[in-house]
């Protein structure tokens, strides 16, 4: 084990050589990842303004999915090109972080930035000020504009606690499970027959939206949004790379609706990297899909 400086966040880390061309890095900020020995981050990427995305992505893989990702040039470049999270997503992540960590009358841990996909201390101050202005928290902003200047958090207000509760209870009483997939003949039978039957037998409502079940005077996108907003879970299948599935999954993520990511074996490489970062159910046949999806639904609920 060697003490090194993490090339992603420039903070202290530990390096564990594992093989000739690869080593494990445990960064106290980014998390745990492995990096190919032939990949030199400094020589390949001079502009480090988006490196925060890589730190946050690695930390998310560690914390949310218990994965230690392998980083090479291609993966690093893909992460840098991920669309940044919307400001509302970052705000909600910050509020969850504050509620899940005992931070009273102390400077906020800088790990908040990486866990909440926050670019820098200035962006954190803006989000924190929004929480104060909305009467969600009591605290203080340090107006010294430096990366080491973190806000002070005092406590949540009643409105803030209610906001947190609402984040955790999206469509809690709904029985609707929205299913998005490529409407091809083979997949139609797998989803609209077999998965539909299993979901219904377990007491839920199987919901799909396509041109065939939308009234002629309604926009299909409007109908999709209405159904998504009332759903408890979204199942998004990326077999055959249907573009609208990305829209439906992205909308669900923005509303904090749990998503079950699926893809038929052999089609994983065609998925966009934006979704490939999430752990997918890779299914072989209809029986395998049904079993894994129902098991995942039971875990979520």
N, C-alpha and C positions, 0 to 999 in steps of 0.2 A: 504494500500500500504506500502510495506517495501523496503528499499534500501538494495540490496544484491549484492554479487559478482557472476557474471555469471559463472557457472561451466564449460561452454564450452570454453569461450575465456578468462576467468579470469579478465574481465573488469566490470565496474559498471553497474548495471541493477536495474530494479524495479520489484517487485513481487506482484502479485495480486491474493490472494487466491480466488478460484472460487467455489470449492466444497471440500468435505472431502479428496478425493484422487487425486486432480488435482489443479494446479495453473497456471496462465498466467505469462510469463516472458517477459518484454520489455527490451531488451539489446540494448544499444546505438551502439553496434558493429554488433552483429549477426542479430538483428531484433526481431520480436515478435513470440513467440512460447509458447506452453503449455507443461507441463511435469507432468507425473504421480507421485503422492506423494510417491509411493512405490519404485520408480526407483531412486537409488542413483548412480550418475555418477561416483563419486570418488571411491567408493568401487568396482564398476563393471569394470572400465577401468583404469588401471595404466599407460599404454603407451598413452601419449597425443600427439604424433607426428603427427597424422592424424586428430586431432580435427578441424583443419582449414577447412576440407571438410564439417564438420557439420555446422560450422559457415557460410560458403559460400552457402551451400545448403539451410539453413533457410533463408538467405538474398535473395537468388534467388526466393524462394517460395513467400516471401513478395513482392518483387519488380516486378517480372515478371508476377506472377499469382494471386497476391492479396490474398494469402493464409497464414494463421497462423497455421503451422503444429503442430500436437500433437506428442510428443516424448516419447517413452518408450524404454525399453532395446532392443527389436527386431528392432525397427526403427533405433535406434542409431547405432546398429551393422551393419545394412544394409548400412547406409550412409557411415560409415567408410570403407566399402568394395567396394564402388563405384570406378570405374576406374577414375584416375585423368585425368583432361583435358589435352589435348596435349599442348605442349609449344606454338604452333602457335595460338591455341584458346585463351590461356592466353594473348599472345601478342596483339591479336586483341581486346580482352576485355579491356586491358589497354589503347590501342589507343582510343577506343570509350569513355572510362571513361574520359580521358584527354580532348577529344573534347566536351564532354557534360557538363563539369564542368569548371567554371572560376577559373583556378589555374595559376596564374601568379606571378612569383618571390616569391613564398611561398613554404614552405615544403608541400609536397603532403599529403593530408588527409590519415590517416591510413585505412580508409574505402575502399580505393582502393584495398587493399589486399583481403578483404573479398568479395568485389563485383567482383573481377577478378579471384577468385580461386587461389590466389598466396599464396604459403606455408609460406613464411617468408620474412623478409627484404632483405636477401641475394638474393633470387630468383627475387624479384622486381628490385634490382640493376642490375642483369644480363639482364632482359628484357628492362630496361630503357637504359642500355648501348647499346643494340642492336638497339634501336630506334635512339640513337645518331649516332652510327656508320653507320646506313642506311640513315643518313641525313634527317630523318623524323621530328626530334625535335631538339631544342637547349635547353641545360640544363646542370646540373652538378651533378656528383655522389659524395656523401660523402663517403670516403673510411673507415670511422670508422665503424667497423663491430659490430653493436649493433642493437637490434630490434627497438630502438628509432631513428635510423639514416635513414631518408628518403631522396630521391633525390630532387633536385631543378629543377622545370620545368620553362622554360622561354617562349617558343612559338613554334608553328608548323612552319615548312618550307613549301614551295610550294609542294615538293614531299610528305610531310606528309599529307597535306590537300587532295591531290589527292588520297593518299592511303585510307583515311577515306571515301572519296566519292565512291571509288570502293567497299568498304565493304558494303555500303548501296545500291548498285545498281547491285546486282547479277542477271544476266539474266532479266534485267528490261523490255526488249522489247519482251521477249519470251511469247508465248501463250501455251506452253506445261505444262501440269499438270501430273506429274508422280504418278502412283497409285501402291502401293505395298500391297499385301494381300495374304491370303492362297487360292491357286487355287483349291478350292473344289467346287462340283456341286452347292450347295446352294449359296455360296458366289460368284461364277462365275456369276450367274444371277443377284445378287444384284449389283455387281460392274461393270461387263463388259456389262450389258444391261441397268440397270436403272441409275446408276451413270454416266456411259458413255454418255447416252442420255442427262442428265441434264447438264453435263459439256460442251458437244458439243453445245447444244442449247444456252448456255451463251457465246459462241464465243471462247472457248478454245479447245485445242487439248488434248484428253484423251490418255495417254501414259502408256502402260504396257509392260513388257518384261518377256516372259517365253519361254520355249524350242520350243513351237509351232510357234512363230513368229520371231525366230532367224535363220539366214541362217546356214546351216549345217557346214560350214567351219569357223564359228565365235565362239568365246568363249562367253557364256551367261553372264559371269561376265564383260567382256569387253563391251558388248552391254549395260548392265545395267549402267555402269559408263558413257558411252557416252551419254545415254539418261538423266541420272541424271544431268550431267554437263550442259545440255541445257534446263533444266526445271525451271519454275518460282516458282512452288510450288510442294511439295511432300505430298501426302496423304499416311500415314502409318497406316494400320489396323492390330491390334494384336490379332484378333479373332483366336482361335485355335493355337496361339503361333508358327507361322512359323518363323524359325531362320533367313532366308534371309531378312525378313522385318527389323530386327534389324540392319543388315549390311547396307541396303539401307537408313534407317533413320539416322544411324551414319554418313554415307558418306555425306548426305545432310546437317547435322549439321556442319560438318567440312568445308563445302563450304558456310555456312551462308544462305542456302536456307530455306525459311519458311516451316515448317512442320505442317500439320494438323494431330493430333494424334486421332485415332478412335479405338473403340473396342465394340463388341456386348455385350449387357447386359448379365451378367452371366459368362463372361469370364475374368473379370478384375483381379481376384485373380491369374490367371495363368501367368500374364505378369511379366517380369523381373522388379526388383525394379529400375534398371537404367532408364527405360522408364516410370514406374508408377509414377515417381516424376513429370511428365508433365501432364497438364490438358487434359484429353481425352474427345472426344465426345463419350458418351456412348449411343449407338443407339439400338432401339427396333426392328425395321423392316426397309424395304427398303425405305419407304416414310420418316421415321424419319431420316435415314442416309442422304438421298439426301437433305432434307431441311436444316439440320444442317451444312452439308459440304458446300453447296452453300452459305449459310449465312456467314460462316467463310471465304470463298474465297473472298466474297465482302468486308468484313472487312479488310482483308490483302491487297487487291488491291485498 
